[in-house]
């Protein structure tokens, strides 16, 4: 994680446990250095939601835009 922050790589987070959820909120909302994969209504992650976030990150990376 630290290497990603220092090298300006984009981070896609898929939190599953309570502590991961808290860290994800910090990185996504407060520090704005990552993107979170959204959960479905049943609490699961869909292939489509993961794909959407990866595409957004890939597009921003190719444009040279930071999160």
N, CA, C and O atoms as CSV, one atom per row, in Angstrom:
chain,resi,resn,atom,element,x,y,z
A,1,UNK,N,N,0.834,-1.187,0.000
A,1,UNK,CA,C,0.000,0.000,0.000
A,1,UNK,C,C,0.876,1.247,0.000
A,1,UNK,O,O,0.645,2.168,-0.784
A,2,UNK,N,N,1.865,1.282,0.861
A,2,UNK,CA,C,2.724,2.460,0.958
A,2,UNK,C,C,3.421,2.743,-0.366
A,2,UNK,O,O,3.544,3.899,-0.772
A,3,UNK,N,N,3.878,1.687,-1.043
A,3,UNK,CA,C,4.553,1.863,-2.324
A,3,UNK,C,C,3.611,2.492,-3.349
A,3,UNK,O,O,4.030,3.329,-4.149
A,4,UNK,N,N,2.358,2.094,-3.325
A,4,UNK,CA,C,1.381,2.655,-4.259
A,4,UNK,C,C,1.172,4.140,-4.000
A,4,UNK,O,O,1.062,4.929,-4.938
A,5,UNK,N,N,1.120,4.513,-2.747
A,5,UNK,CA,C,0.921,5.922,-2.408
A,5,UNK,C,C,2.126,6.764,-2.817
A,5,UNK,O,O,1.968,7.878,-3.315
A,6,UNK,N,N,3.319,6.236,-2.608
A,6,UNK,CA,C,4.524,6.991,-2.910
A,6,UNK,C,C,4.813,7.062,-4.404
A,6,UNK,O,O,5.408,8.035,-4.868
A,7,UNK,N,N,4.410,6.063,-5.157
A,7,UNK,CA,C,4.714,6.037,-6.587
A,7,UNK,C,C,3.582,6.596,-7.442
A,7,UNK,O,O,3.687,6.597,-8.668
A,8,UNK,N,N,2.521,7.063,-6.834
A,8,UNK,CA,C,1.363,7.645,-7.525
A,8,UNK,C,C,0.633,6.652,-8.420
A,8,UNK,O,O,-0.005,7.047,-9.396
A,9,UNK,N,N,0.722,5.374,-8.094
A,9,UNK,CA,C,-0.090,4.381,-8.793
A,9,UNK,C,C,-1.516,4.495,-8.295
A,9,UNK,O,O,-1.750,4.888,-7.152
A,10,UNK,N,N,-2.463,4.154,-9.142
A,10,UNK,CA,C,-3.859,4.196,-8.739
A,10,UNK,C,C,-4.202,2.935,-7.968
A,10,UNK,O,O,-3.691,1.855,-8.267
A,11,UNK,N,N,-5.067,3.074,-6.978
A,11,UNK,CA,C,-5.423,1.962,-6.113
A,11,UNK,C,C,-6.918,1.680,-6.249
A,11,UNK,O,O,-7.743,2.589,-6.148
A,12,UNK,N,N,-7.256,0.408,-6.480
A,12,UNK,CA,C,-8.648,-0.040,-6.501
A,12,UNK,C,C,-8.835,-0.914,-5.269
A,12,UNK,O,O,-8.129,-1.907,-5.093
A,13,UNK,N,N,-9.776,-0.549,-4.428
A,13,UNK,CA,C,-9.983,-1.255,-3.169
A,13,UNK,C,C,-11.274,-2.060,-3.183
A,13,UNK,O,O,-12.321,-1.587,-3.625
A,14,UNK,N,N,-11.171,-3.296,-2.684
A,14,UNK,CA,C,-12.316,-4.186,-2.550
A,14,UNK,C,C,-12.349,-4.631,-1.085
A,14,UNK,O,O,-11.866,-5.714,-0.755
A,15,UNK,N,N,-12.918,-3.798,-0.207
A,15,UNK,CA,C,-12.894,-4.115,1.226
A,15,UNK,C,C,-13.876,-5.214,1.600
A,15,UNK,O,O,-15.005,-5.251,1.110
A,16,UNK,N,N,-13.425,-6.113,2.482
A,16,UNK,CA,C,-14.296,-7.207,2.908
A,16,UNK,C,C,-14.472,-7.235,4.417
A,16,UNK,O,O,-15.558,-7.552,4.902
A,17,UNK,N,N,-13.437,-6.914,5.161
A,17,UNK,CA,C,-13.500,-6.962,6.618
A,17,UNK,C,C,-13.672,-5.562,7.183
A,17,UNK,O,O,-13.422,-4.578,6.487
A,18,UNK,N,N,-14.093,-5.463,8.428
A,18,UNK,CA,C,-14.386,-4.179,9.046
A,18,UNK,C,C,-13.201,-3.217,8.982
A,18,UNK,O,O,-13.369,-2.059,8.599
A,19,UNK,N,N,-12.009,-3.679,9.352
A,19,UNK,CA,C,-10.870,-2.772,9.326
A,19,UNK,C,C,-10.546,-2.329,7.903
A,19,UNK,O,O,-10.106,-1.197,7.700
A,20,UNK,N,N,-10.751,-3.194,6.918
A,20,UNK,CA,C,-10.522,-2.809,5.521
A,20,UNK,C,C,-11.532,-1.760,5.068
A,20,UNK,O,O,-11.201,-0.864,4.291
A,21,UNK,N,N,-12.748,-1.875,5.553
A,21,UNK,CA,C,-13.780,-0.895,5.199
A,21,UNK,C,C,-13.410,0.475,5.750
A,21,UNK,O,O,-13.553,1.483,5.058
A,22,UNK,N,N,-12.943,0.516,6.979
A,22,UNK,CA,C,-12.539,1.791,7.584
A,22,UNK,C,C,-11.347,2.415,6.855
A,22,UNK,O,O,-11.338,3.618,6.593
A,23,UNK,N,N,-10.356,1.610,6.533
A,23,UNK,CA,C,-9.181,2.106,5.806
A,23,UNK,C,C,-9.590,2.579,4.413
A,23,UNK,O,O,-9.083,3.587,3.922
A,24,UNK,N,N,-10.505,1.853,3.781
A,24,UNK,CA,C,-10.993,2.244,2.456
A,24,UNK,C,C,-11.661,3.611,2.508
A,24,UNK,O,O,-11.410,4.455,1.647
A,25,UNK,N,N,-12.504,3.837,3.500
A,25,UNK,CA,C,-13.174,5.135,3.623
A,25,UNK,C,C,-12.141,6.254,3.776
A,25,UNK,O,O,-12.295,7.322,3.182
A,26,UNK,N,N,-11.102,6.021,4.557
A,26,UNK,CA,C,-10.055,7.005,4.736
A,26,UNK,C,C,-9.335,7.297,3.421
A,26,UNK,O,O,-9.137,8.460,3.070
A,27,UNK,N,N,-8.946,6.260,2.698
A,27,UNK,CA,C,-8.198,6.440,1.453
A,27,UNK,C,C,-9.044,7.039,0.335
A,27,UNK,O,O,-8.547,7.820,-0.477
A,28,UNK,N,N,-10.326,6.671,0.296
A,28,UNK,CA,C,-11.193,7.137,-0.791
A,28,UNK,C,C,-11.748,8.531,-0.509
A,28,UNK,O,O,-11.648,9.418,-1.356
A,29,UNK,N,N,-12.320,8.728,0.653
A,29,UNK,CA,C,-13.033,9.979,0.931
A,29,UNK,C,C,-12.152,11.079,1.499
A,29,UNK,O,O,-12.308,12.245,1.138
A,30,UNK,N,N,-11.233,10.724,2.381
A,30,UNK,CA,C,-10.412,11.751,3.033
A,30,UNK,C,C,-9.149,12.083,2.237
A,30,UNK,O,O,-8.884,13.247,1.935
A,31,UNK,N,N,-8.377,11.054,1.904
A,31,UNK,CA,C,-7.107,11.283,1.212
A,31,UNK,C,C,-7.262,11.364,-0.302
A,31,UNK,O,O,-6.413,11.930,-0.992
A,32,UNK,N,N,-8.361,10.789,-0.817
A,32,UNK,CA,C,-8.656,10.802,-2.258
A,32,UNK,C,C,-7.511,10.225,-3.087
A,32,UNK,O,O,-7.085,10.813,-4.082
A,33,UNK,N,N,-7.022,9.062,-2.657
A,33,UNK,CA,C,-5.927,8.406,-3.367
A,33,UNK,C,C,-6.326,7.031,-3.903
A,33,UNK,O,O,-5.479,6.295,-4.409
A,34,UNK,N,N,-7.613,6.679,-3.795
A,34,UNK,CA,C,-8.062,5.356,-4.224
A,34,UNK,C,C,-9.511,5.421,-4.663
A,34,UNK,O,O,-10.208,6.407,-4.425
A,35,UNK,N,N,-9.954,4.342,-5.313
A,35,UNK,CA,C,-11.355,4.193,-5.681
A,35,UNK,C,C,-11.862,2.883,-5.104
A,35,UNK,O,O,-11.152,1.877,-5.096
A,36,UNK,N,N,-13.081,2.906,-4.628
A,36,UNK,CA,C,-13.686,1.725,-4.009
A,36,UNK,C,C,-14.659,1.063,-4.968
A,36,UNK,O,O,-15.411,1.737,-5.671
A,37,UNK,N,N,-14.639,-0.254,-4.990
A,37,UNK,CA,C,-15.614,-1.015,-5.759
A,37,UNK,C,C,-16.904,-1.032,-4.950
A,37,UNK,O,O,-16.914,-1.439,-3.788
A,38,UNK,N,N,-17.986,-0.590,-5.571
A,38,UNK,CA,C,-19.271,-0.506,-4.882
A,38,UNK,C,C,-19.891,-1.886,-4.731
A,38,UNK,O,O,-19.740,-2.753,-5.592
A,39,UNK,N,N,-20.589,-2.067,-3.622
A,39,UNK,CA,C,-21.297,-3.321,-3.354
A,39,UNK,C,C,-22.694,-3.276,-3.963
A,39,UNK,O,O,-23.281,-2.209,-4.142
A,40,UNK,N,N,-23.204,-4.450,-4.274
A,40,UNK,CA,C,-24.575,-4.586,-4.728
A,40,UNK,C,C,-25.497,-4.496,-3.517
A,40,UNK,O,O,-25.019,-4.426,-2.385
A,41,UNK,N,N,-26.795,-4.497,-3.734
A,41,UNK,CA,C,-27.764,-4.416,-2.632
A,41,UNK,C,C,-27.636,-5.574,-1.648
A,41,UNK,O,O,-27.925,-5.421,-0.461
A,42,UNK,N,N,-27.203,-6.731,-2.143
A,42,UNK,CA,C,-27.056,-7.899,-1.269
A,42,UNK,C,C,-25.703,-7.930,-0.547
A,42,UNK,O,O,-25.409,-8.884,0.173
A,43,UNK,N,N,-24.881,-6.896,-0.737
A,43,UNK,CA,C,-23.602,-6.802,-0.054
A,43,UNK,C,C,-22.435,-7.408,-0.801
A,43,UNK,O,O,-21.300,-7.343,-0.328
A,44,UNK,N,N,-22.685,-7.991,-1.947
A,44,UNK,CA,C,-21.623,-8.609,-2.740
A,44,UNK,C,C,-21.075,-7.626,-3.763
A,44,UNK,O,O,-21.691,-6.604,-4.068
A,45,UNK,N,N,-19.898,-7.965,-4.283
A,45,UNK,CA,C,-19.296,-7.190,-5.362
A,45,UNK,C,C,-19.614,-7.892,-6.673
A,45,UNK,O,O,-19.453,-9.107,-6.786
A,46,UNK,N,N,-20.060,-7.136,-7.655
A,46,UNK,CA,C,-20.360,-7.744,-8.952
A,46,UNK,C,C,-19.163,-7.599,-9.881
A,46,UNK,O,O,-18.307,-6.736,-9.688
A,47,UNK,N,N,-19.120,-8.449,-10.877
A,47,UNK,CA,C,-18.065,-8.348,-11.887
A,47,UNK,C,C,-18.155,-6.998,-12.586
A,47,UNK,O,O,-17.139,-6.383,-12.909
A,48,UNK,N,N,-19.382,-6.548,-12.813
A,48,UNK,CA,C,-19.583,-5.282,-13.518
A,48,UNK,C,C,-19.077,-4.097,-12.713
A,48,UNK,O,O,-18.451,-3.200,-13.278
A,49,UNK,N,N,-19.331,-4.068,-11.398
A,49,UNK,CA,C,-18.873,-2.938,-10.589
A,49,UNK,C,C,-17.349,-2.912,-10.508
A,49,UNK,O,O,-16.750,-1.836,-10.523
A,50,UNK,N,N,-16.719,-4.074,-10.421
A,50,UNK,CA,C,-15.259,-4.131,-10.426
A,50,UNK,C,C,-14.717,-3.672,-11.773
A,50,UNK,O,O,-13.761,-2.898,-11.834
A,51,UNK,N,N,-15.323,-4.145,-12.838
A,51,UNK,CA,C,-14.905,-3.757,-14.183
A,51,UNK,C,C,-15.043,-2.256,-14.400
A,51,UNK,O,O,-14.166,-1.630,-14.996
A,52,UNK,N,N,-16.134,-1.677,-13.922
A,52,UNK,CA,C,-16.357,-0.239,-14.081
A,52,UNK,C,C,-15.269,0.577,-13.395
A,52,UNK,O,O,-14.761,1.538,-13.972
A,53,UNK,N,N,-14.907,0.206,-12.177
A,53,UNK,CA,C,-13.884,0.951,-11.440
A,53,UNK,C,C,-12.529,0.791,-12.107
A,53,UNK,O,O,-11.779,1.762,-12.216
A,54,UNK,N,N,-12.199,-0.414,-12.557
A,54,UNK,CA,C,-10.911,-0.630,-13.223
A,54,UNK,C,C,-10.833,0.193,-14.506
A,54,UNK,O,O,-9.782,0.755,-14.813
A,55,UNK,N,N,-11.930,0.271,-15.259
A,55,UNK,CA,C,-11.945,1.077,-16.486
A,55,UNK,C,C,-11.744,2.557,-16.175
A,55,UNK,O,O,-11.002,3.244,-16.876
A,56,UNK,N,N,-12.399,3.047,-15.133
A,56,UNK,CA,C,-12.242,4.453,-14.748
A,56,UNK,C,C,-10.796,4.748,-14.382
A,56,UNK,O,O,-10.226,5.747,-14.821
A,57,UNK,N,N,-10.206,3.868,-13.572
A,57,UNK,CA,C,-8.819,4.063,-13.152
A,57,UNK,C,C,-7.887,3.989,-14.352
A,57,UNK,O,O,-6.982,4.813,-14.484
A,58,UNK,N,N,-8.093,3.028,-15.214
A,58,UNK,CA,C,-7.251,2.873,-16.405
A,58,UNK,C,C,-7.355,4.105,-17.302
A,58,UNK,O,O,-6.341,4.580,-17.812
A,59,UNK,N,N,-8.558,4.626,-17.501
A,59,UNK,CA,C,-8.750,5.806,-18.339
A,59,UNK,C,C,-8.070,7.028,-17.732
A,59,UNK,O,O,-7.419,7.796,-18.440
A,60,UNK,N,N,-8.218,7.204,-16.435
A,60,UNK,CA,C,-7.577,8.354,-15.763
A,60,UNK,C,C,-6.071,8.226,-15.810
A,60,UNK,O,O,-5.363,9.219,-15.977
A,61,UNK,N,N,-5.574,6.999,-15.662
A,61,UNK,CA,C,-4.139,6.772,-15.712
A,61,UNK,C,C,-3.607,7.124,-17.094
A,61,UNK,O,O,-2.548,7.742,-17.204
A,62,UNK,N,N,-4.316,6.746,-18.141
A,62,UNK,CA,C,-3.851,7.027,-19.498
A,62,UNK,C,C,-3.914,8.531,-19.803
A,62,UNK,O,O,-3.163,9.024,-20.644
A,63,UNK,N,N,-4.798,9.250,-19.130
A,63,UNK,CA,C,-4.896,10.704,-19.308
A,63,UNK,C,C,-3.929,11.457,-18.403
A,63,UNK,O,O,-3.765,12.671,-18.524
A,64,UNK,N,N,-3.288,10.717,-17.491
A,64,UNK,CA,C,-2.357,11.351,-16.560
A,64,UNK,C,C,-3.044,12.083,-15.425
A,64,UNK,O,O,-2.455,12.970,-14.807
A,65,UNK,N,N,-4.283,11.720,-15.147
A,65,UNK,CA,C,-5.051,12.373,-14.094
A,65,UNK,C,C,-4.925,11.568,-12.808
A,65,UNK,O,O,-5.058,10.344,-12.815
A,66,UNK,N,N,-4.670,12.262,-11.708
A,66,UNK,CA,C,-4.665,11.605,-10.416
A,66,UNK,C,C,-6.078,11.485,-9.912
A,66,UNK,O,O,-6.953,12.236,-10.343
A,67,UNK,N,N,-6.323,10.562,-9.011
A,67,UNK,CA,C,-7.671,10.370,-8.465
A,67,UNK,C,C,-8.058,11.582,-7.687
A,67,UNK,O,O,-9.159,11.637,-7.137
